[in-house]
Amino acid sequence: MDRPLRDALATQYGVPAESIREAPGGVANRAYALGNDLFVRIPRTPAFDQDLIKESTVIPVARAAGVRTPGIVAFDTTRALIDAPYMVLERVHGTDLVDTDEPSPAFWQEVGSQLALLHQVEQPPTGVHPDNGGGDPRPTVDQLATAGYLDPGTANWLLACFDHLTGLIPDNLPPVLLHGDLAQQNLMTHDNHLQALIDWGDAAWGPPGMEFAKLRLDHVLPVLRNYPHHEGLEASILWFHLSWGISGLAKPPQPGQRHWTAPPPSRLLGVLRFYASSPPTPWRELLSQKAQY
């Protein structure tokens, strides 16, 4: 942050200029601690302005539902201080999971309780649009096979898997309010307790199973212990892990990213790792011999 902007923020929010420190940010925003109690997020480019505007409507709704997320102190779109919209939030005193040891199952159960509250919201907030997670992955499987990323036998097996999983997912599942980026960098912890869910720029109105697509499947297991079960939930979660894993297979590497899904093969290797651990029912049956070609 340049000195004039730092000094302007310090004056505006009554904190010492030397207390403003950059924090690890995401793809969309630069992030800075403003002293001990405040935190500011500024879009990296104008392409991300709408995501921050969306957050300004989602955060109050999530908090009203009982979700642990920092409250908004100020949301400024005037561009008088910064040539971008920016948001000042209450500061969470904790660390994200990228920089901590593996939490216990109790932590993940807390995440499940928070998702249960969020997914009870009955109407999408302003600016939150429907999202089905990318649609049918089977054309992508065909394209990857044609391009040589998949051999024909594996492609046929994947198509059979998607057919099998689709048959297990009810057609009439109501959409829910999704955090949309439930990943390690957006889960704040302290003393093995969930402090907050942060970064709501990817919030969407979509299928419940899509919410779990950015968590490792071995973490999904304890999350679901405190999450209301419904028919086809595990099949839907696995469907998204496979679908998004396939869609990212031909993408170039992204070195330096903090999220575990950045390397192109990570999702598919995550599924392999999960199934190598002999997961419990009903997971182990989802990729059973029922998925034949």
C-alpha positions in Angstrom: 0.0 0.0 0.0 1.4 3.4 -0.9 2.0 5.9 1.8 -0.8 8.5 0.8 -3.4 5.8 0.9 -2.1 4.3 4.1 -2.2 7.8 5.8 -5.7 8.5 4.4 -7.0 5.2 5.8 -5.3 5.8 9.1 -6.9 9.2 9.4 -10.3 8.0 8.3 -10.5 5.2 10.8 -8.5 6.6 13.6 -5.6 4.0 13.7 -1.9 4.6 13.6 -0.5 4.5 10.1 2.2 2.0 11.2 -0.5 -0.4 12.4 -1.8 -0.9 8.8 -0.3 -4.2 7.6 -1.0 -6.2 4.5 -2.5 -9.7 5.2 -2.7 -12.7 2.8 -5.4 -11.8 0.3 -7.4 -13.8 -2.2 -7.6 -13.7 -5.9 -10.1 -10.9 -5.9 -9.1 -8.6 -3.1 -6.1 -7.0 -1.4 -6.5 -7.2 2.4 -5.0 -5.0 5.2 -5.3 -5.1 9.0 -6.3 -1.6 10.3 -4.9 -1.7 13.8 -6.2 -4.3 16.2 -9.9 -4.2 15.5 -10.5 -3.5 11.8 -9.8 -5.0 8.4 -10.1 -3.5 4.9 -10.6 -5.3 1.6 -10.0 -3.6 -1.7 -10.7 -5.2 -5.1 -7.5 -5.9 -7.1 -9.1 -4.9 -10.4 -12.4 -3.4 -11.4 -13.5 -6.9 -12.6 -13.9 -7.8 -8.9 -15.9 -4.7 -7.8 -19.3 -6.5 -8.2 -18.1 -9.3 -6.0 -17.5 -6.9 -3.1 -20.8 -5.2 -3.7 -22.4 -8.6 -3.5 -20.7 -9.2 -0.2 -22.3 -6.1 1.2 -25.7 -7.7 0.8 -24.8 -11.2 1.7 -22.9 -10.6 5.0 -25.9 -9.0 6.8 -28.2 -11.9 5.7 -25.6 -14.5 6.9 -25.1 -12.8 10.2 -28.9 -12.6 10.7 -29.1 -16.3 10.2 -26.5 -16.9 12.9 -23.4 -17.5 10.8 -20.1 -16.5 12.3 -18.7 -13.9 9.9 -17.3 -10.4 10.6 -19.7 -7.5 10.6 -19.4 -4.6 8.1 -18.1 -1.4 9.7 -18.1 0.6 6.5 -18.8 0.0 2.8 -17.6 2.9 0.7 -18.5 3.2 -3.0 -17.8 7.0 -3.3 -14.2 6.5 -4.6 -13.4 9.7 -2.6 -10.6 7.9 -0.6 -9.8 5.0 -2.9 -10.5 4.7 -6.6 -12.5 1.5 -6.0 -15.2 0.3 -3.6 -13.8 -0.9 -0.4 -15.1 -2.7 2.7 -14.0 -2.3 6.3 -14.9 -5.2 8.5 -14.5 -6.3 12.1 -11.2 -8.0 12.4 -11.1 -11.7 13.2 -8.3 -12.7 15.6 -7.3 -16.1 14.3 -5.6 -17.7 11.3 -6.8 -19.4 8.3 -6.3 -23.1 7.7 -3.6 -22.6 5.2 -1.2 -21.5 8.0 -2.3 -23.8 10.8 -2.0 -27.5 11.7 -4.7 -29.9 10.7 -7.8 -29.1 12.9 -9.6 -31.8 14.8 -13.0 -33.3 13.6 -14.7 -31.1 16.1 -13.6 -28.1 14.1 -15.2 -29.5 10.9 -18.4 -30.3 12.8 -18.6 -26.6 13.7 -18.3 -25.8 10.0 -21.2 -28.2 9.4 -23.4 -26.4 12.0 -22.6 -23.1 10.3 -23.5 -24.3 6.9 -26.8 -25.7 8.3 -27.7 -22.2 9.4 -26.6 -20.6 6.1 -28.6 -23.0 4.0 -31.8 -22.3 5.9 -31.9 -18.8 4.4 -35.1 -18.7 2.3 -34.4 -16.1 -0.3 -31.3 -15.1 -2.1 -29.9 -11.6 -1.1 -29.7 -8.9 -3.7 -27.0 -9.6 -6.3 -26.8 -13.3 -5.6 -27.7 -15.2 -8.7 -28.5 -18.9 -9.5 -25.5 -21.1 -10.2 -25.7 -24.7 -11.2 -21.9 -25.3 -10.9 -21.2 -25.4 -14.6 -23.8 -27.8 -16.0 -23.3 -31.3 -17.5 -19.7 -32.4 -17.4 -20.1 -35.2 -19.9 -19.3 -33.0 -23.0 -16.1 -32.0 -21.2 -15.2 -35.6 -20.8 -15.7 -36.2 -24.5 -13.6 -33.1 -25.4 -10.7 -34.2 -23.1 -10.8 -37.7 -24.7 -10.7 -36.2 -28.2 -7.8 -33.9 -27.2 -5.8 -36.8 -25.7 -6.1 -35.9 -22.1 -8.1 -39.1 -21.4 -7.9 -42.5 -23.0 -11.2 -43.9 -24.4 -11.7 -46.5 -21.6 -11.2 -44.0 -18.8 -13.5 -41.5 -20.6 -16.2 -44.2 -20.9 -15.8 -45.1 -17.2 -16.2 -41.4 -16.2 -19.3 -41.0 -18.3 -20.8 -44.1 -16.6 -19.9 -42.6 -13.2 -21.7 -39.4 -14.0 -24.7 -41.3 -15.2 -24.7 -43.4 -12.0 -24.4 -40.3 -9.7 -27.0 -38.3 -11.6 -29.5 -41.2 -11.1 -28.9 -40.9 -7.3 -29.6 -37.1 -7.1 -33.2 -36.0 -6.8 -34.4 -33.6 -9.5 -36.4 -31.4 -7.1 -33.8 -30.4 -4.5 -34.4 -26.7 -3.6 -31.4 -24.3 -4.1 -29.8 -22.8 -1.0 -27.7 -19.8 -0.2 -24.1 -20.9 -0.8 -20.9 -19.4 0.6 -19.4 -20.5 -2.7 -15.8 -20.5 -1.6 -15.7 -22.7 1.4 -11.9 -23.4 1.3 -9.0 -23.4 3.7 -8.2 -19.8 3.2 -11.7 -18.7 4.1 -12.1 -20.6 7.4 -10.6 -18.8 10.4 -9.6 -20.7 13.4 -8.3 -20.1 16.9 -7.5 -22.9 19.5 -9.1 -25.4 17.2 -12.5 -23.6 17.1 -14.1 -22.0 14.1 -13.9 -18.3 14.4 -15.5 -17.2 11.2 -16.4 -17.9 7.6 -14.9 -15.0 5.5 -14.9 -13.8 1.9 -18.4 -14.0 0.4 -17.6 -12.8 -3.1 -18.5 -16.1 -4.7 -21.9 -16.5 -2.9 -24.5 -18.1 -5.1 -28.0 -19.6 -5.0 -27.5 -23.2 -6.0 -27.5 -26.9 -5.1 -26.4 -27.8 -1.6 -23.8 -30.4 -2.8 -21.9 -27.6 -4.6 -21.0 -26.0 -1.3 -18.6 -28.9 -0.4 -16.7 -29.0 -3.7 -13.8 -26.9 -2.4 -13.3 -29.0 0.8 -11.2 -32.1 0.7 -13.5 -35.1 0.9 -11.9 -36.4 4.1 -12.9 -33.1 5.7 -16.4 -33.4 4.3 -17.0 -36.5 6.4 -16.9 -34.7 9.8 -18.6 -31.6 8.3 -21.7 -33.7 7.4 -22.0 -35.0 11.0 -23.6 -31.6 11.9 -25.3 -31.0 8.6 -28.9 -32.1 7.9 -28.8 -35.1 5.6 -30.9 -35.4 2.5 -31.3 -38.0 -0.2 -28.5 -37.9 -2.7 -26.3 -35.5 -0.8 -23.1 -37.6 -0.9 -23.7 -38.4 -4.6 -24.1 -34.7 -5.4 -20.9 -33.8 -3.5 -18.9 -36.4 -5.4 -20.5 -35.3 -8.7 -19.1 -31.8 -8.2 -15.7 -33.0 -7.1 -15.4 -35.1 -10.2 -17.0 -32.5 -12.5 -14.8 -29.7 -11.4 -11.7 -31.9 -11.3 -12.3 -32.9 -14.9 -13.0 -29.3 -16.0 -9.7 -28.2 -14.6 -7.6 -31.0 -15.9 -6.3 -29.2 -19.0 -5.7 -25.8 -17.3 -2.2 -24.5 -16.9 -0.5 -24.6 -13.5 -1.0 -21.7 -11.0 2.1 -21.6 -8.9 2.0 -19.6 -5.7 -1.7 -19.9 -5.0 -2.8 -20.6 -1.5 -5.8 -22.9 -2.2 -5.3 -26.6 -2.5 -7.4 -26.9 -5.7 -5.1 -24.6 -7.7 -2.9 -27.3 -9.2 -4.9 -28.8 -12.2 -4.9 -32.5 -11.0 -5.5 -31.7 -7.3 -9.3 -32.4 -7.2 -9.0 -35.7 -9.0 -6.0 -36.8 -6.8 -8.1 -35.7 -3.8 -10.8 -38.1 -4.9 -8.2 -40.9 -5.3 -6.7 -40.1 -1.9 -10.2 -40.3 -0.3 -11.1 -43.6 -1.9 -7.7 -45.1 -1.0 -8.7 -44.5 2.6 -11.6 -46.9 2.4 -14.4 -44.4 3.1 -17.6 -45.5 4.9 -21.0 -46.2 3.4 -22.5 -44.6 1.3 -19.3 -43.2 -0.2 -17.7 -46.5 -1.0 -20.7 -47.6 -3.1 -20.8 -44.4 -5.2 -17.9 -45.5 -7.4 -18.7 -49.2 -7.2 -19.1 -51.6 -10.0 -22.6 -50.1 -10.6 -20.7 -47.5 -12.7 -20.0 -49.8 -15.6 -19.5 -49.0 -19.3 
